[in-house]
Amino acid sequence: MKILIAPDSYKGNMSAPMVCAIIEEGILRAHPEAQVQKLPLADGGEGTARAITLAAGGQFVKVSLQGPLGDPHSAEFGLIRQGKTAVLDLASASGLELVPREKLDPLRASSYGTGELIKAALDRGAQELLIGIGGSATNEGGLGLISALGFRVLDAAGEPVGQGGQALERIASVDSSGADPRLRSVRIRVACDVTNPLLGDRGASAVFGPQKGADPGMVKKLDAGLARLAQAWIKAGLAQDVEQPGDGAAGGVGAALRICLGATMESGALLVMGAAGFFEQLPGTGLVITGEGRTDGQTLGSGKLCAVVARESRKAQVPVALLSGALAGDLSEIMGAFDYALSISNGEPSLDQMLEQGPRNLGLAAENLVRALLLGQKLTSKGV
C-alpha cells in the first residue's frame, strides 16, 4: 500500500512537516510495510516557501530585514531549480503572526520587509519568484514593498510619504523611474486564493482590516487612503483599474505586485502542489491523506488546500482521507468532498487541551484509519 501524506499546517498547533511525521508514525504502527511518501503543503500563507523548498530539495537563505512594525527581523526564502527560482512568504517578513495581538496596528504595519526579501532573492540571481501572500499584518497597498524596490511614493510637496496605512492619506503621486531594473525581466507568480478587489465593501480594508486591528473608523480611513494610492498608480500610467481579482489580497499587496511588478495571480493551493511535485506522486498511490486545523464551508468554497487536494486526487481516481482538527458547518458537503473525513478531537473539554493533545490524537486517527483499511481488506478476502 502506497500512501501519500499531503497536509496543510494545523495553524497554531502543528506545522505541515510535523503533521506528516505524526501521520507517518501512526500509519507504520498499523502497517509497518506501508510505503509512505510525505509532502507537506500550504496554500499561499505561512509555510508556503518552506513546503515548496523542502519538497524540491532546495536551499534556504536567511535575510535580515524590517519587520511589520519596523523592528529588526530575520526571515528566509528558498532557492530551487538550481537557484533559478526563489520561493518567498510575505507572512515570514510582514506577517500577522509576527505582531502580538495587543500591538496590531494597520496604520503602522508595513510590507517593507517583504520588498527587502524580494530584493535579496534578486541579489541571489533568481529569474523567477513564487510568492505566497497569505497572512499579512498590513493594509497599505504594498506601499512599503514597492518603496523597498525603488519606487517613490510622494506627497503633494514631492516628499516620500513614509510607511504604514497612516501614510496613504498623503499620497499624491508614484514615481517608478528608480524601480529596480531587474523587475522587468523576472517572472513573478503569486499564490493567492483571495478574489477581493482593492476598494469598497468587498475590498482589503472592509473585509480584512478588522482582522489586523482596524476599527470601523480606521477601515474608512484606510479604504480612502488605498483609493488615493490607486489614483496615483493610474495617473502614473501603471494601472487602469484596481478591480482585478486578488487586488485586495494582503491589504492590497496583491494590487502592488500585479500593477508595479507585473505579477500574475494563481491558485495558491495549485501553485504549491505543482511546485512541490504533488502530481508526480499521484501515479501508483493507493490513498492520499490530507489535513488542516479546521474544516468548514470556507475550506470548500474558497479553494483551500485540503479541498483542492481532494479534488485533484479524485480526478486521478485516488481515494482521499481528511484528518481535521475540527469539522464544522454543513457536514454533508464535507463528507461529499472526501472519501473519508474525521475530526481528530477526542472530546477534550477546552481548546487548550485539544491543542495539547493534537499530536497524540492525530497519530491515533492515522493509525485507526489504516487499521480500518486493513480490516476492510480482510473482510473482502473472506467474501464478507
C-alpha positions as CSV (number, residue, x, y, z in Angstrom):
1,M,0.0,0.0,0.0
2,K,1.4,3.4,-1.1
3,I,0.1,6.3,0.9
4,L,0.8,10.0,0.1
5,I,0.5,12.4,3.1
6,A,-0.2,15.9,1.8
7,P,-1.5,18.2,4.5
8,D,-1.6,21.8,5.4
9,S,-0.4,23.0,8.8
10,Y,-2.8,22.9,11.8
11,K,-2.3,26.6,12.4
12,G,-1.2,27.5,15.9
13,N,-0.6,23.8,16.8
14,M,1.4,21.7,14.2
15,S,3.4,22.6,11.2
16,A,2.8,20.7,7.9
17,P,6.2,18.8,8.2
18,M,5.3,17.9,11.8
19,V,1.8,16.7,10.7
20,C,3.4,14.5,8.0
21,A,5.8,12.9,10.6
22,I,3.0,12.2,13.1
23,I,0.7,10.7,10.4
24,E,3.5,8.5,9.2
25,E,4.2,7.2,12.7
26,G,0.5,6.3,13.0
27,I,0.4,4.6,9.7
28,L,3.5,2.5,10.4
29,R,2.2,1.4,13.8
30,A,-0.8,-0.1,12.0
31,H,1.0,-1.3,8.9
32,P,4.9,-1.4,9.1
33,E,5.2,-2.5,5.4
34,A,3.3,0.5,4.1
35,Q,5.1,2.8,1.6
36,V,4.7,6.3,2.8
37,Q,5.5,9.5,0.9
38,K,5.4,12.8,2.9
39,L,4.6,16.0,1.1
40,P,4.0,18.9,3.5
41,L,2.0,21.6,1.7
42,A,0.5,25.1,2.1
43,D,-1.8,27.4,0.1
44,G,0.0,30.7,0.0
45,G,0.1,31.5,3.6
46,E,2.7,30.8,6.3
47,G,4.8,27.8,5.4
48,T,4.5,28.0,1.6
49,A,8.1,28.7,0.9
50,R,9.3,26.0,3.3
51,A,6.9,23.4,1.9
52,I,8.0,24.0,-1.7
53,T,11.7,24.3,-0.9
54,L,11.8,21.1,1.1
55,A,9.8,19.2,-1.5
56,A,12.1,20.4,-4.3
57,G,15.3,19.7,-2.4
58,G,16.3,23.4,-2.4
59,Q,18.3,25.5,0.0
60,F,17.3,28.3,2.3
61,V,18.7,31.8,2.5
62,K,18.3,33.9,5.7
63,V,17.8,37.6,5.4
64,S,18.0,40.5,7.9
65,L,15.1,42.9,7.2
66,Q,12.5,45.2,8.7
67,G,9.6,43.5,10.5
68,P,6.0,44.7,10.1
69,L,6.2,47.4,12.8
70,G,9.8,48.5,11.9
71,D,11.7,46.2,14.3
72,P,14.8,44.3,13.1
73,H,13.7,40.9,12.0
74,S,15.1,37.9,10.1
75,A,13.3,35.7,7.6
76,E,14.2,33.2,4.9
77,F,13.4,32.4,1.3
78,G,14.1,29.2,-0.6
79,L,16.1,28.6,-3.8
80,I,15.0,25.8,-6.1
81,R,15.7,24.7,-9.7
82,Q,19.4,25.3,-9.5
83,G,18.8,28.6,-7.9
84,K,16.8,30.0,-10.8
85,T,13.5,30.1,-8.8
86,A,13.1,31.8,-5.4
87,V,10.2,30.9,-3.1
88,L,9.0,33.6,-0.6
89,D,6.4,34.0,2.1
90,L,5.0,37.5,2.8
91,A,4.0,36.1,6.2
92,S,7.6,35.5,7.1
93,A,8.5,39.2,6.7
94,S,5.3,41.1,7.2
95,G,3.0,38.6,8.7
96,L,0.2,38.8,11.2
97,E,1.8,36.2,13.5
98,L,4.8,38.4,13.9
99,V,2.8,41.0,15.8
100,P,1.4,40.4,19.3
101,R,-2.4,40.8,19.2
102,E,-2.3,43.8,21.5
103,K,0.1,45.6,19.1
104,L,-1.8,45.0,15.9
105,D,-2.0,48.4,14.1
106,P,-2.7,48.6,10.3
107,L,-1.9,52.3,10.4
108,R,1.7,51.5,11.3
109,A,2.3,48.0,9.8
110,S,4.4,48.0,6.6
111,S,5.2,45.5,3.9
112,Y,8.7,47.0,3.5
113,G,10.4,43.8,4.8
114,T,8.7,41.8,2.0
115,G,10.2,44.1,-0.5
116,E,13.6,43.6,1.1
117,L,13.0,39.8,0.8
118,I,12.3,40.2,-2.9
119,K,15.4,42.3,-3.4
120,A,17.5,39.7,-1.6
121,A,16.2,37.0,-3.9
122,L,17.1,39.1,-7.0
123,D,20.5,39.6,-5.5
124,R,21.0,35.8,-5.5
125,G,20.2,35.7,-9.2
126,A,16.7,34.4,-9.1
127,Q,14.9,34.6,-12.5
128,E,11.5,33.6,-11.2
129,L,9.8,34.4,-7.9
130,L,7.0,32.3,-6.3
131,I,5.4,34.4,-3.6
132,G,2.8,33.4,-1.1
133,I,0.9,36.4,0.2
134,G,-1.4,35.0,2.9
135,G,-1.3,36.1,6.5
136,S,-0.2,39.7,6.2
137,A,-0.4,42.2,9.1
138,T,-0.6,45.1,6.7
139,N,-3.3,47.3,5.0
140,E,-1.2,49.7,3.0
141,G,-1.5,48.6,-0.6
142,G,2.1,47.3,-0.8
143,L,3.4,50.8,-0.2
144,G,6.4,49.6,1.8
145,L,7.1,46.7,-0.6
146,I,7.4,48.9,-3.6
147,S,9.4,51.5,-1.7
148,A,12.0,48.9,-0.8
149,L,12.3,48.1,-4.5
150,G,13.0,51.7,-5.6
151,F,9.5,53.1,-6.3
152,R,9.0,56.6,-4.8
153,V,5.5,57.3,-3.3
154,L,5.3,61.1,-2.9
155,D,3.1,63.7,-1.2
156,A,2.0,67.0,-2.8
157,A,5.4,68.6,-2.0
158,G,7.3,65.8,-3.7
159,E,8.5,64.2,-0.5
160,P,8.2,60.5,0.4
161,V,5.0,59.8,2.4
162,G,6.6,57.2,4.7
163,Q,5.3,53.8,5.6
164,G,2.2,52.1,7.0
165,G,-1.5,52.7,6.4
166,Q,-1.2,56.2,8.0
167,A,0.8,57.4,5.1
168,L,-1.8,56.6,2.5
169,E,-3.8,59.8,3.0
170,R,-0.8,61.9,2.0
171,I,-0.2,60.2,-1.4
172,A,-0.2,62.5,-4.4
173,S,2.0,60.6,-7.0
174,V,4.1,57.5,-7.7
175,D,7.4,57.7,-9.4
176,S,8.6,54.4,-10.9
177,S,11.8,55.7,-12.6
178,G,14.0,54.4,-9.8
179,A,12.5,50.9,-9.6
180,D,14.9,48.0,-9.6
181,P,15.6,47.3,-13.3
182,R,15.7,43.5,-12.6
183,L,12.0,43.6,-12.0
184,R,11.5,44.0,-15.8
185,S,13.0,40.6,-16.5
186,V,11.9,38.4,-13.6
187,R,8.8,36.3,-13.7
188,I,6.6,36.6,-10.6
189,R,3.9,34.2,-9.7
190,V,1.7,34.9,-6.7
191,A,0.0,32.1,-4.7
192,C,-3.3,33.7,-3.8
193,D,-6.9,32.4,-3.4
194,V,-8.4,35.7,-2.3
195,T,-10.5,37.3,-5.1
196,N,-11.4,40.6,-3.4
197,P,-10.8,43.9,-5.2
198,L,-8.7,46.6,-3.6
199,L,-11.6,49.0,-2.6
200,G,-15.1,49.1,-1.4
201,D,-17.4,46.8,0.7
202,R,-15.5,43.7,-0.6
203,G,-12.1,45.4,-0.5
204,A,-9.0,44.9,1.5
205,S,-9.9,47.3,4.3
206,A,-13.5,46.4,4.8
207,V,-13.1,42.6,4.7
208,F,-9.6,42.0,6.2
209,G,-8.8,45.2,8.0
210,P,-10.6,44.2,11.3
211,Q,-8.5,41.0,11.5
212,K,-5.5,43.3,11.6
213,G,-6.7,45.6,14.3
214,A,-8.8,48.2,12.3
215,D,-11.9,49.6,14.0
216,P,-14.8,51.0,11.8
217,G,-13.3,54.5,11.6
218,M,-9.9,53.1,10.7
219,V,-11.5,50.9,7.9
220,K,-12.9,54.0,6.3
221,K,-9.6,55.9,6.6
222,L,-7.7,53.0,5.1
223,D,-10.1,52.5,2.2
224,A,-9.9,56.2,1.4
225,G,-6.1,56.0,1.5
226,L,-6.0,53.0,-0.8
227,A,-8.2,54.9,-3.2
228,R,-5.6,57.7,-3.3
229,L,-2.8,55.1,-4.0
230,A,-4.9,53.6,-6.8
231,Q,-5.4,57.0,-8.4
232,A,-1.7,57.7,-8.1
233,W,-1.0,54.4,-9.9
234,I,-3.5,55.2,-12.7
235,K,-2.1,58.8,-13.0
236,A,1.4,57.3,-13.4
237,G,0.2,55.1,-16.2
238,L,0.9,51.9,-14.2
239,A,-2.7,50.7,-13.9
240,Q,-6.1,51.1,-15.5
241,D,-8.1,49.8,-12.5
242,V,-7.9,48.1,-9.1
243,E,-10.8,45.8,-9.6
244,Q,-8.9,42.7,-10.6
245,P,-9.5,39.5,-8.5
246,G,-6.8,39.4,-5.8
247,D,-6.0,43.1,-5.8
248,G,-7.3,43.3,-2.2
249,A,-5.2,40.4,-1.0
250,A,-2.7,41.0,1.8
251,G,-4.1,44.5,2.4
252,G,-3.5,45.5,-1.2
253,V,-0.1,43.9,-1.7
254,G,-1.9,41.8,-4.4
255,A,-2.5,45.0,-6.4
256,A,1.0,46.3,-5.9
257,L,2.5,43.1,-7.1
258,R,0.3,43.0,-10.2
259,I,0.5,46.7,-11.1
260,C,4.1,47.6,-10.2
261,L,5.9,44.2,-10.6
262,G,3.8,42.6,-13.4
263,A,3.0,39.5,-11.3
264,T,0.3,37.0,-12.2
265,M,-2.1,35.6,-9.6
266,E,-2.6,31.9,-9.4
267,S,-4.5,29.4,-7.1
268,G,-2.3,29.2,-4.0
269,A,-3.0,25.5,-3.5
270,L,-2.4,24.5,-7.1
271,L,0.8,26.6,-7.4
272,V,2.2,25.0,-4.2
273,M,1.1,21.4,-5.2
274,G,2.6,21.8,-8.7
275,A,5.9,23.2,-7.4
276,A,6.2,20.6,-4.7
277,G,5.6,17.7,-7.0
278,F,2.2,16.5,-5.9
279,F,1.0,15.5,-9.3
280,E,4.2,13.4,-10.0
281,Q,3.5,11.5,-6.7
282,L,-0.1,10.5,-7.6
283,P,0.5,7.7,-10.1
284,G,0.6,4.4,-8.2
285,T,-0.7,6.0,-4.9
286,G,-3.4,4.0,-3.2
287,L,-4.5,6.6,-0.7
288,V,-3.9,10.4,-0.1
289,I,-4.2,11.7,3.4
290,T,-4.6,15.4,3.9
291,G,-5.4,17.6,6.9
292,E,-5.8,21.0,8.5
293,G,-6.7,22.7,11.8
294,R,-10.4,23.3,11.0
295,T,-12.6,22.3,8.0
296,D,-15.8,24.1,7.2
297,G,-17.6,25.8,4.3
298,Q,-14.6,28.1,3.7
299,T,-12.4,25.1,3.0
300,L,-14.7,24.0,0.2
301,G,-15.9,27.4,-1.1
302,S,-12.6,29.3,-1.1
303,G,-10.4,26.7,-2.7
304,K,-8.4,25.9,0.4
305,L,-5.6,23.4,0.2
306,C,-7.4,20.3,1.5
307,A,-10.4,20.8,-0.8
308,V,-8.0,21.1,-3.8
309,V,-6.0,18.1,-2.8
310,A,-9.3,16.1,-2.6
311,R,-10.5,17.4,-6.0
312,E,-7.2,16.6,-7.8
313,S,-6.8,13.2,-6.1
314,R,-10.3,12.2,-7.2
315,K,-9.6,13.4,-10.7
316,A,-6.7,10.9,-10.7
317,Q,-9.1,8.3,-9.2
318,V,-7.1,8.1,-5.9
319,P,-9.2,7.9,-2.7
320,V,-8.6,10.8,-0.3
321,A,-9.0,10.9,3.5
322,L,-9.2,14.1,5.7
323,L,-7.9,14.2,9.2
324,S,-9.0,17.6,10.6
325,G,-8.6,19.3,13.9
326,A,-12.4,20.1,13.7
327,L,-15.3,19.6,11.3
328,A,-17.9,22.4,11.3
329,G,-20.7,23.7,9.1
330,D,-22.5,21.5,6.6
331,L,-21.0,18.1,7.3
332,S,-22.8,16.6,4.3
333,E,-20.8,18.9,2.0
334,I,-17.5,17.9,3.7
335,M,-18.3,14.2,3.5
336,G,-19.2,14.7,-0.2
337,A,-15.8,16.2,-0.9
338,F,-13.7,13.5,0.7
339,D,-13.8,9.7,0.7
340,Y,-13.3,9.8,4.5
341,A,-13.4,12.7,6.9
342,L,-12.7,12.7,10.6
343,S,-12.2,15.2,13.4
344,I,-9.2,14.1,15.4
345,S,-10.7,15.6,18.6
346,N,-11.3,13.1,21.4
347,G,-13.8,15.1,23.5
348,E,-11.3,17.4,25.2
349,P,-13.2,19.9,27.3
350,S,-11.3,23.0,26.2
351,L,-9.4,24.4,23.1
352,D,-6.2,24.5,25.1
353,Q,-6.5,20.8,25.8
354,M,-7.4,20.0,22.2
355,L,-4.2,21.7,21.1
356,E,-2.2,20.0,23.7
357,Q,-3.5,16.6,22.7
358,G,-3.5,17.4,19.0
359,P,-0.3,15.4,18.1
360,R,-1.4,12.4,20.0
361,N,-4.9,12.4,18.6
362,L,-3.6,12.9,15.0
363,G,-1.3,9.9,15.3
364,L,-4.1,7.8,16.7
365,A,-6.5,8.9,14.0
366,A,-4.0,7.9,11.3
367,E,-3.4,4.5,12.9
368,N,-7.1,3.8,13.2
369,L,-7.7,4.8,9.6
370,V,-5.1,2.3,8.3
371,R,-6.4,-0.4,10.7
372,A,-9.9,0.2,9.2
373,L,-8.5,-0.2,5.7
374,L,-6.7,-3.4,6.6
375,L,-9.9,-4.7,8.3
376,G,-11.8,-4.0,5.1
377,Q,-9.3,-5.9,3.1
378,K,-9.6,-8.9,5.4
379,L,-13.4,-8.9,5.2
380,T,-13.3,-8.6,1.4
381,S,-10.9,-11.6,1.2
382,K,-13.4,-13.6,3.2
383,G,-16.2,-12.6,1.0
384,V,-18.0,-10.6,3.7
